[in-house]
Amino acid sequence: MRTTIRLPDDLLRRAKRKAAAEDRTLTSLIEEGLRAVVDERPRPARRRRVVLPVSKATGGLRPGVDLTRFSDYQEQEDLEYVERMKRFK
């Protein structure tokens, strides 16, 4: 079916460019847009950007701990675990 619609000049220019860039007709672009509105497809919710907390702690590693050696790290964890368990007694 043929019909006449009035569009702002800038919108029509942008639509023609988009249709040409996608190698399709202006009619198919408009049809797709109208179907999306008429069919009331829900828009995907925008994901909120997750901002990770940043530590402002100072101090660094304890003296003698070399993170490139797993055994040092494991030993330090074991010592901290023993200290935590002593508090529960």
DRENPA-3360 file (N, C-alpha, C; in nm, 2 decimals, always signed):
BEGIN
1 = MRTTIRLP = +0.08/-0.12/+0.00/+0.00/+0.00/+0.00/+0.09/+0.12/+0.00 ~ +0.05/+0.22/-0.07/+0.12/+0.35/-0.08/+0.06/+0.45/+0.02 ~ +0.15/+0.53/+0.08/+0.10/+0.63/+0.17/+0.20/+0.75/+0.17 ~ +0.16/+0.86/+0.22/+0.25/+0.98/+0.22/+0.27/+1.01/+0.37 ~ +0.39/+1.03/+0.41/+0.42/+1.07/+0.54/+0.51/+1.19/+0.54 ~ +0.51/+1.27/+0.64/+0.59/+1.39/+0.65/+0.70/+1.36/+0.76 ~ +0.82/+1.38/+0.73/+0.93/+1.36/+0.82/+1.02/+1.49/+0.82 ~ +1.08/+1.52/+0.93/+1.18/+1.62/+0.93/+1.29/+1.59/+0.84;
9 = DDLLRRAK = +1.34/+1.69/+0.77/+1.45/+1.67/+0.67/+1.57/+1.60/+0.72 ~ +1.61/+1.64/+0.84/+1.73/+1.57/+0.90/+1.71/+1.42/+0.93 ~ +1.59/+1.39/+0.98/+1.56/+1.25/+1.00/+1.55/+1.17/+0.87 ~ +1.49/+1.23/+0.77/+1.49/+1.16/+0.64/+1.63/+1.13/+0.58 ~ +1.71/+1.23/+0.59/+1.85/+1.22/+0.54/+1.92/+1.11/+0.62 ~ +1.91/+1.11/+0.75/+1.98/+1.01/+0.83/+1.92/+0.87/+0.80 ~ +1.79/+0.86/+0.78/+1.73/+0.73/+0.75/+1.78/+0.68/+0.61 ~ +1.79/+0.77/+0.51/+1.84/+0.73/+0.38/+1.98/+0.68/+0.39;
17 = RKAAAEDR = +2.06/+0.75/+0.47/+2.20/+0.71/+0.48/+2.21/+0.57/+0.55 ~ +2.13/+0.55/+0.65/+2.14/+0.42/+0.72/+2.09/+0.31/+0.63 ~ +1.98/+0.33/+0.55/+1.93/+0.23/+0.46/+2.04/+0.20/+0.36 ~ +2.10/+0.30/+0.30/+2.21/+0.28/+0.20/+2.33/+0.20/+0.26 ~ +2.37/+0.24/+0.38/+2.48/+0.17/+0.45/+2.45/+0.03/+0.48 ~ +2.32/-0.01/+0.50/+2.28/-0.14/+0.52/+2.24/-0.22/+0.39 ~ +2.25/-0.15/+0.28/+2.22/-0.20/+0.15/+2.07/-0.25/+0.15 ~ +1.98/-0.16/+0.19/+1.84/-0.19/+0.19/+1.76/-0.07/+0.15;
25 = TLTSLIEE = +1.63/-0.09/+0.13/+1.55/+0.03/+0.09/+1.51/+0.11/+0.21 ~ +1.47/+0.23/+0.18/+1.42/+0.32/+0.29/+1.29/+0.26/+0.33 ~ +1.21/+0.20/+0.24/+1.08/+0.14/+0.28/+1.10/+0.03/+0.38 ~ +1.20/-0.05/+0.36/+1.22/-0.17/+0.45/+1.27/-0.11/+0.59 ~ +1.35/-0.01/+0.59/+1.39/+0.05/+0.72/+1.27/+0.11/+0.79 ~ +1.19/+0.18/+0.73/+1.07/+0.24/+0.79/+0.98/+0.13/+0.84 ~ +0.96/+0.03/+0.76/+0.87/-0.08/+0.79/+0.92/-0.15/+0.92 ~ +1.05/-0.17/+0.93/+1.11/-0.24/+1.05/+1.08/-0.15/+1.17;
33 = GLRAVVDE = +1.10/-0.02/+1.16/+1.08/+0.07/+1.27/+0.94/+0.07/+1.32 ~ +0.85/+0.08/+1.22/+0.70/+0.08/+1.26/+0.66/-0.05/+1.32 ~ +0.71/-0.16/+1.27/+0.68/-0.29/+1.33/+0.72/-0.30/+1.47 ~ +0.84/-0.25/+1.50/+0.90/-0.25/+1.64/+0.81/-0.17/+1.73 ~ +0.75/-0.06/+1.68/+0.67/+0.03/+1.77/+0.53/-0.04/+1.78 ~ +0.47/-0.08/+1.67/+0.34/-0.14/+1.67/+0.33/-0.27/+1.75 ~ +0.43/-0.35/+1.73/+0.43/-0.48/+1.80/+0.47/-0.46/+1.94 ~ +0.51/-0.34/+1.98/+0.55/-0.31/+2.12/+0.65/-0.41/+2.18;
41 = RPRPARRR = +0.75/-0.44/+2.10/+0.86/-0.53/+2.15/+0.92/-0.46/+2.27 ~ +0.94/-0.53/+2.38/+1.01/-0.46/+2.49/+1.15/-0.43/+2.45 ~ +1.20/-0.32/+2.49/+1.34/-0.28/+2.47/+1.42/-0.35/+2.57 ~ +1.54/-0.40/+2.53/+1.63/-0.46/+2.63/+1.67/-0.36/+2.73 ~ +1.67/-0.39/+2.86/+1.70/-0.30/+2.96/+1.85/-0.27/+2.95 ~ +1.88/-0.14/+2.97/+2.02/-0.10/+2.97/+2.08/-0.15/+3.10 ~ +2.20/-0.21/+3.09/+2.27/-0.26/+3.21/+2.34/-0.14/+3.27 ~ +2.33/-0.14/+3.41/+2.40/-0.04/+3.48/+2.54/-0.07/+3.48;
49 = RVVLPVSK = +2.62/+0.03/+3.47/+2.77/+0.01/+3.47/+2.81/-0.02/+3.61 ~ +2.88/-0.13/+3.63/+2.93/-0.17/+3.76/+3.06/-0.10/+3.79 ~ +3.06/-0.03/+3.90/+3.18/+0.04/+3.94/+3.24/-0.04/+4.06 ~ +3.36/-0.10/+4.03/+3.42/-0.18/+4.13/+3.49/-0.09/+4.24 ~ +3.48/-0.13/+4.36/+3.55/-0.06/+4.47/+3.70/-0.06/+4.45 ~ +3.76/+0.05/+4.49/+3.90/+0.06/+4.48/+3.95/+0.08/+4.62 ~ +4.04/+0.00/+4.66/+4.10/+0.01/+4.80/+4.19/+0.13/+4.81 ~ +4.18/+0.20/+4.92/+4.26/+0.31/+4.95/+4.36/+0.28/+5.06;
57 = ATGGLRPG = +4.36/+0.15/+5.09/+4.45/+0.10/+5.20/+4.60/+0.12/+5.16 ~ +4.67/+0.14/+5.27/+4.82/+0.15/+5.25/+4.89/+0.04/+5.32 ~ +5.01/+0.02/+5.30/+5.09/-0.08/+5.38/+5.15/-0.18/+5.29 ~ +5.08/-0.24/+5.20/+5.14/-0.34/+5.11/+5.16/-0.47/+5.18 ~ +5.24/-0.55/+5.12/+5.27/-0.69/+5.17/+5.35/-0.68/+5.30 ~ +5.33/-0.79/+5.38/+5.41/-0.80/+5.50/+5.56/-0.83/+5.46 ~ +5.65/-0.79/+5.54/+5.79/-0.82/+5.50/+5.81/-0.97/+5.49 ~ +5.89/-1.01/+5.39/+5.92/-1.15/+5.37/+5.82/-1.23/+5.29;
65 = VDLTRFSD = +5.71/-1.17/+5.25/+5.61/-1.24/+5.17/+5.64/-1.21/+5.02 ~ +5.66/-1.31/+4.95/+5.69/-1.30/+4.80/+5.57/-1.38/+4.73 ~ +5.48/-1.30/+4.67/+5.37/-1.36/+4.61/+5.40/-1.45/+4.49 ~ +5.52/-1.44/+4.44/+5.56/-1.53/+4.33/+5.58/-1.67/+4.38 ~ +5.60/-1.68/+4.51/+5.61/-1.81/+4.57/+5.49/-1.85/+4.65 ~ +5.41/-1.94/+4.60/+5.28/-1.98/+4.65/+5.30/-2.02/+4.80 ~ +5.40/-2.09/+4.83/+5.42/-2.14/+4.97/+5.42/-2.03/+5.07 ~ +5.48/-1.92/+5.03/+5.48/-1.80/+5.13/+5.34/-1.75/+5.15;
73 = YQEQEDLE = +5.27/-1.74/+5.04/+5.13/-1.69/+5.05/+5.05/-1.79/+5.13 ~ +5.06/-1.92/+5.11/+4.99/-2.02/+5.18/+5.02/-2.02/+5.33 ~ +5.15/-2.00/+5.36/+5.19/-2.00/+5.50/+5.13/-1.88/+5.57 ~ +5.13/-1.77/+5.50/+5.07/-1.65/+5.56/+4.92/-1.67/+5.59 ~ +4.85/-1.73/+5.50/+4.71/-1.76/+5.52/+4.69/-1.85/+5.63 ~ +4.77/-1.95/+5.65/+4.76/-2.05/+5.76/+4.78/-1.98/+5.89 ~ +4.88/-1.89/+5.90/+4.90/-1.81/+6.02/+4.78/-1.73/+6.06 ~ +4.72/-1.66/+5.96/+4.61/-1.58/+5.99/+4.49/-1.66/+6.03;
81 = YVERMKRF = +4.47/-1.78/+5.97/+4.37/-1.87/+6.01/+4.38/-1.92/+6.15 ~ +4.50/-1.95/+6.19/+4.53/-1.99/+6.33/+4.49/-1.88/+6.43 ~ +4.53/-1.76/+6.39/+4.50/-1.64/+6.48/+4.35/-1.62/+6.49 ~ +4.28/-1.64/+6.38/+4.13/-1.62/+6.39/+4.07/-1.73/+6.47 ~ +4.12/-1.85/+6.47/+4.06/-1.96/+6.55/+4.09/-1.94/+6.70 ~ +4.20/-1.88/+6.73/+4.24/-1.85/+6.87/+4.13/-1.76/+6.93 ~ +4.08/-1.67/+6.85/+3.98/-1.57/+6.90/+3.85/-1.64/+6.94 ~ +3.82/-1.75/+6.88/+3.69/-1.82/+6.91/+3.70/-1.91/+7.03;
89 = K = +3.81/-1.94/+7.08/+3.83/-2.03/+7.20/+3.79/-1.96/+7.33;
% end
